[in-house]
Amino acid sequence: MSENNVLKGNGDKGFSRRDFVKYLLAGSSVSIAGLSKLNASIYQSITDLNQKYIQDEAPDGVYWDAIREKFMFQDGLVMMNNGTVGPMPKTVFNTLIKTFKVQATSPVHTYTYIPRQKEEIRSRIAAFINASPDEVAVVRNTTEGMNFVANGLDLKPGDEVLLSSMEHPGGTHPWKIKEARCGIKVTEVPIGLPPKSVDEFVGSFKKAITPKTRVISVSHTVYISGLISPLKELSQMAHEKGLLVAADSAHGMGMLDLDIKELGVDFLATSPYKWLGAPTGVGVFYVRKEAQDQLWPTITTSGWDRPTARKYETLGQRADALIIALGEAVNFQNYIGKVRIEQRIKSLAGYFKQELKKIPGAKLHTSEDPYISGGLTAFSIKGVEPRDIVDYVRQKYNIVIRTVGRTDRGTYGCRVSTHYYINHREIDQLLEGIRKIAGQRN
Ligand SMILES: Cc1ncc(COP(=O)(O)O)c(C=O)c1O
């Protein structure tokens, strides 16, 4: 099939890639073509850096400084709260603007040329997380994915779902509403702050299982404590007992070298605007092939009966620019390399933990074991109000971190995200700020 035929679509007969480029050039001359060129030059520069600075060389310095330059932080903002919302790299922003501009200038192409790119993006996402394209739905965020799981499973009154005691509201309330509506039982399983080992974590769930248990629904990336739940071991145990496993991996895509097949879960939802560099408003929802006939779609129009995960994204017209930009965010991380990114993030977190521990009264809420921790580090300092630390480092160094957790549960503290663009000097500044506030306590 010729390229021109491939690009033909309903309502836009005979429109080819060449025509599209011509339209772009005529309608908006330099800017759109310029944005594409700009992206190509940014990627070329990352390729050059990769060739020059081999893996593990220069833990700080030229390589990561140059990568930082691919972002657009205003006024020296030091963003250490990816756990809430992260930045978009320039290439993602360029692609987003370029794609939205199509709607502004020629809406016809938003439902002809642009949607035709989405299947290729689905395949790119699937390869990135080690899933099949038939197992990937592009949704709006983690909350939506977790709601799809709770809403879409046929459970009877009395059937039980196990959650951890540290779930995000977006992972708890979909089950709470099902409990109120359908009479299922939701049970919270206490987990350590942090758990001491994989066995401790998996053992708590194993002990809590009853003959009525059907599903274990847990955070992969625990927002309160920074725990990376050992899903591989949990899924093995749960599947041996015939249970389904749902994972809230809001922070996983972009922070970890995510390999969903290895994790073995049945459902996973992630929000790539935190660590991957995608815009807000677009998320990824994975449903294992073998679990798809057990999960009904929640939002439907035509297509809900398709035999693939595409049935979970039948939402009518979408903001496709967000999806195209998500594809660009995957490209951006691929240029740096997922393994390199996870190593960098974990080594920065490791440095922060190692130095934080030296501060009198400091308590790490996050494990020091890199197998069950990642880029989120939570901590408290005896006698120190976490909000005072957050406010001080923002005002003094323009460093953004946040408070997290609850006093009545003993989880209240500060949470720091160490993404790859952060450097050791900034972590030292953060530590200096923490020491200063800790030193003021009586
Ligand atoms: C662990 C966890 N789950 C779910 C969410 C909700 O994510 P979203 O608002 O993207 O749905 C968050 C947000 O911070 C989170 O940290």
The ligand as an SDF file (V2000), in Angstrom:
LIG
                    3D

 16 16  0  0  0  0  0  0  0  0999 V2000
   -0.0180    6.4740   44.3690 C   0  0  0  0  0  0  0  0  0  0  0  0
   -0.9750    7.4090   43.6630 C   0  0  0  0  0  0  0  0  0  0  0  0
   -2.0870    6.9020   43.1330 N   0  0  0  0  0  0  0  0  0  0  0  0
   -2.9670    7.6660   42.4540 C   0  0  0  0  0  0  0  0  0  0  0  0
   -2.7520    9.0120   42.2930 C   0  0  0  0  0  0  0  0  0  0  0  0
   -3.7330    9.8130   41.5260 C   0  0  0  0  0  0  0  0  0  0  0  0
   -3.1850   10.1380   40.2930 O   0  0  0  0  0  0  0  0  0  0  0  0
   -4.0260   10.8930   39.1770 P   0  0  0  0  0  0  0  0  0  0  0  0
   -4.4750   12.1780   39.7750 O   0  0  0  0  0  0  0  0  0  0  0  0
   -3.0770   11.0740   38.0720 O   0  0  0  0  0  0  0  0  0  0  0  0
   -5.1610   10.0020   38.8180 O   0  0  0  0  0  0  0  0  0  0  0  0
   -1.6070    9.5970   42.8320 C   0  0  0  0  0  0  0  0  0  0  0  0
   -1.3720   11.0350   42.6780 C   0  0  0  0  0  0  0  0  0  0  0  0
   -0.4880   11.6400   43.1820 O   0  0  0  0  0  0  0  0  0  0  0  0
   -0.6910    8.7710   43.5480 C   0  0  0  0  0  0  0  0  0  0  0  0
    0.3990    9.2840   44.1070 O   0  0  0  0  0  0  0  0  0  0  0  0
  1  2  1  0
  2  3  1  0
  2 15  2  0
  3  4  2  0
  4  5  1  0
  5  6  1  0
  5 12  2  0
  6  7  1  0
  7  8  1  0
  8  9  2  0
  8 10  1  0
  8 11  1  0
 12 13  1  0
 12 15  1  0
 13 14  2  0
 15 16  1  0
M  END
$$$$
